[in-house]
Amino acid sequence: MSLFHLDWFVCQDGYRLEERSGPWRARLVTTGKCARLVIAPNSDAWFPSKPLDIPGLYREFCDCDLHGPEGLLRFIQYNGLLFRAKAAKEEFDDVIEHVLGMRRLLAAIDRRDWRSIADALTRPNQGSIFPSGGIGRLGILFDISKKDGAPPSVKLQPASLADALQVQALADASLGVMHKKCKNPECAHYFPLSGPNALRRGAEYHSTECRLRHRYVDWKQRRSKK
């Protein structure tokens, strides 16, 4: 059972990239480019999601801009905005900065640099490992929804998806969870190779459906070459 819980919302009609309207001042981002873009929902129709139920979502997030703005937008389409679930817009360069910050955190985790991570948490304004200088305040969920007389459970609630990605990464580090990317080239998901919810040794796909879909596509490609 996860220690963390986040109820988030995703626009059921998707999101779009558009230019800022009105006066604006270009802000130099770490990539050296100035973005005049915002990410906006296409409607105010929302459906609930639980992003922390997706294993290794922070690793998927760190890959999401490798194919340009459309790759990052694809991540938002499935998981929602980073900072406020039902916001009217989100600054594109803020999201890019968070991707770059998450990569710094992930690099520290992968090289097992626990001291730098601990120092950055205790002195959030002194280091640059965390995307926004540290993790915001965690709320408390006292869950009494269980039946059959089961005792309630307590979980910590990050304030946003941006914070949730960071605490998921730290929780996996504390449990020694290792991940592998799904073999299906059309899939962006990771799955755990170790830890409480690890898949069997030698697994290559994050789900049976993904394995069958990839094999079908591969079969069609080989057939077309004959």
N, C-alpha and C positions, 0 to 999 in steps of 0.2 A: 504494500500500500504506500502510495506516494505521500511524502510529508507536505507537499505543496498542492494548492488548488487554485485554479483561475477560471472563473466564468467570463467568457469573452463573447463578442458579437461580430458577425461577418455580414456584409451587405449581400443579400441574395441575388441582386442584379449586377454584382461585380463592381469593379473600380476602373478608373481611367486616369491617364496622365494628361495634364493640361497646363498651359502657361499661367503664371500668376496674373491676376488682373489688378489694375491700378498701379500706383507708384510702388517701386520696389528698389532694393539695393542688392546687387549681386554679392553673394558671400562666397569667398574662396573656401572650398572644401579641401580635404586632405589629398584628394586625387589630383589637385591642380586645376580643376575645371569649375566653372561657375554654372550652377543649375538654376534655371528660371522656372522649374517645374513644380507642380504640386500633385499629390495623389488625392483623388476625390471619389467618394462613393457615387454610384449611378442612381441611387434612390435612398429613401429612408426606411426601406424594408429590411429588417434585421433578423437573423436567426442565430440561436445560441451555439457556441462551440466551446470545447475544452481542449485548448492547444497543448496543455501539459500532458495529455494522454498520448501524444505522438512521440515515440522514442527519438531521442537525439535531434529534436527540432532545431536546436541551436546550430548544429552542424549543417543542416539544410539551409538555414538562414545565412550562414557564412558563405555558402556557394551561390546565393540567389542572384547576385549581380554579375556573375561571370559571363553572362550572355547579354549584358547591357541592361538598359532600363526595363525592357520587357520581361527579363528574368526576375527582376525584383518585383515588378507588378504581379507576376504570376504567383509569387509567394504571398503577397497581400491578398490576392483573389481568394486563396484557400484559407488563409489564417487571420485576415483582418488587419486593420491599422495597428501601428506599434504602440502609440502613446495614449490615445483616447479612442476607445472602440467605435463610438458613434460620432466622431468628429466630422465636421463638414469638409475638412481637407487636412492634409499632412504635408509638410514641406519635404520635398524629395531629397534635398541635401541633408536634412536631419536624419533621414532613414539611411542614406549612404554613410554618414558619420557613424551611425550605430553599427552598421555592418563591419566597418573598419575596426571599430572598438571591440566588437565581438571576436574578430579575428585575432586581436592582440591577446584577449583572454584565452581563447582556444589554444593559441600557440604556447602560452604559459602552462596551460593544463597538459598539453601533449609532451612538453619537455619536463613536466613534473616540477615546475618552479613554484613550489608551495609557499616559500618565503615571500616572494614578490606579490603573490595573490593575497596572502594574509596582511602584508603591509599596506597594500592598496585598499583593503577593506577597512583597516583601522585608521588610515590617513587618506580618506577619499579624495582630498584636494591636492595631494602631493604626488600622486602617480597617474599613469595614463593607461593602465591595463584595462580598466573598466570603461565602457563606452561613454558614460556620462559622469565619470568620477566616482561612481559607487552605485549601490542598489538602494532604492527608496525604502520607505517604511513598509514592513510586512504586516498586513492585518491578520486577524485570527478568525477562523471559521470553526464554530462549535457545532458539529454535525449531529443532529438528533433524529435523522431520517431513517435510521436502521430499525428493523422490525424484530419481532421475536425476543424482545427484552434485551437485545444486544446493547452494550454500553455505548455512549456517544464517542465520537472521535474528534480530535483537534488537528487542524491543518493550518498552515501559514498561507496567506493570500498575498501574492505580489500585487502591486498597484496597477500594473499594465503588462501587456505582452512583452514589451521591451525588458522590463524587470524579470518577467517570468523566464525568458530565454537565458538570462544570467544565472538565476537560481537553479534552473534545470541543469546547466553546465556544472555548477559547483556541487550539486547533489550527486551527479554521476561521477564526478572526480572523487568525492568522498567514499563512494561505493566501489570504486575501481572499475566502472563500466567502460568497456571498449565497444566501438561501433564499426560497422562495415556498411558501405554504400550498396544499395540494391544493384544487382547485375544488369537489370533492365535499363538500357540507355535512355528510355523515355520516362524513367521514374527518378524522382529526386530524393526519395526517402532513405534513411539510414535505419539499421536495426542493431540491437545489442548482441555482442558476442560473449559478453560476460556480465555478471551481475544477476539480480533477482529475476529478471524477465528475459534472460538470454535465450536465443534460438539454439537449435541443435548445432553441434560442431560440424563445420563444413557447409552450413547454409549459405546460399548465394543470393536469395531473393527475400524481400521483406514480407511477402505473402504468397500463398498458393496462386491466387488470381494473377499476380504480377508475373510469376514464373510461367504460367500457361499462356499469358498474353505475349510474353517475349518469345517463347518457343513457337507460337503460331506465326508471329511476324517473321521470325527467322526462317521458318518453313516456307512461307510465301515468297520470301526473297530468293531462297535457294531454288525454288520451283520455277521462278520467273527467269532464272539464268540458264535453264536447261533448253 
